[in-house]
C-alpha cells in the first residue's frame, strides 16, 4: 500500500454514529505508522455492496480490501450481503480476509 498513488479507507454509514468516523480515523492512523498516507470516506447508505462498488468505481480504485463476514442465511436472503456482492463483482480486484 505504501507504493499506491492513493489509499482510501471507506465504510458504509448505516447508523449515523460518530464511532464510525472514529474507527475510520483509527485505521488511517494505523496505516500511517509504516508510511501509508490514507484518507477516509464515509459512504452514506444502507449496508449495500452495490453502493460500495459504485464508490470504488467513482474513485477509479484498482483494489478493494475488505473483511468477508457471514451472516445467517435468512438475513442474507432478506437483506443481501456486501461480502456476496464483492465476491460476485468481476470489474475490480478484491482482497478479502475471513
C-alpha positions in Angstrom: 0.0 0.0 0.0 2.9 2.3 0.6 3.5 2.4 -3.2 -0.1 3.2 -4.0 -0.9 6.7 -5.5 -3.8 6.9 -3.1 -5.3 4.9 -0.3 -8.9 5.5 0.7 -10.3 3.9 3.8 -14.1 3.8 3.4 -17.1 2.3 5.1 -20.8 2.5 4.6 -22.5 4.6 7.2 -25.7 2.7 8.2 -26.1 4.1 11.8 -25.0 7.7 11.5 -22.9 7.0 14.6 -19.8 9.1 15.4 -17.9 6.0 16.4 -17.8 5.0 12.7 -15.8 8.2 11.9 -13.5 7.4 14.9 -12.9 3.9 13.6 -12.0 5.2 10.2 -9.6 7.7 11.7 -8.0 4.9 13.8 -7.4 2.8 10.6 -5.9 5.8 8.8 -3.5 6.5 11.8 -2.6 2.8 12.0 -1.7 2.8 8.2 0.3 6.0 8.7 2.8 4.3 11.1 4.5 2.4 8.2 4.2 5.5 6.0 0.9 4.8 4.2 -1.0 8.1 3.7 -4.7 7.3 3.7 -7.8 9.5 3.5 -11.1 8.4 4.9 -14.6 8.4 3.3 -18.0 7.7 4.9 -20.4 6.5 2.3 -24.0 7.5 3.3 -26.1 4.5 2.5 -27.7 1.3 3.8 -25.4 -1.7 4.0 -25.2 -2.2 0.3 -22.4 -3.9 -1.6 -23.5 -2.2 -4.9 -23.0 1.2 -3.3 -19.5 0.3 -2.2 -18.6 -1.0 -5.7 -20.1 2.2 -7.2 -18.0 4.3 -4.8 -14.8 2.3 -5.7 -15.5 2.8 -9.4 -16.1 6.6 -8.9 -12.6 7.0 -7.4 -11.1 4.6 -10.0 -10.0 2.1 -7.4 -7.8 -0.7 -8.6 -8.3 -2.9 -5.5 -10.9 -3.3 -2.7 -9.5 -4.7 0.5 -12.2 -6.0 2.9 -13.3 -8.4 5.5 -15.5 -11.2 4.5 -18.2 -11.8 7.1 -21.1 -14.2 7.0 -24.5 -13.8 8.5 -27.4 -16.1 8.9 -29.0 -17.4 5.7 -32.3 -15.6 6.5 -30.6 -12.2 7.0 -28.5 -12.7 3.8 -31.6 -13.7 1.8 -33.7 -10.7 3.2 -31.0 -8.0 3.0 -28.3 -9.3 0.7 -24.7 -9.0 1.7 -21.8 -6.8 1.0 -19.5 -9.9 1.0 -21.6 -11.7 -1.5 -21.8 -8.6 -3.8 -18.0 -8.3 -3.7 -17.5 -12.0 -4.4 -19.7 -11.7 -7.5 -18.1 -8.4 -8.7 -15.6 -9.0 -11.5 -14.7 -5.5 -12.6 -12.5 -4.6 -9.6 -9.8 -6.6 -7.9 -10.6 -7.7 -4.4 -8.6 -8.9 -1.5 -10.8 -10.4 1.3 -9.9 -11.7 4.7 -12.2 -14.0 6.6 
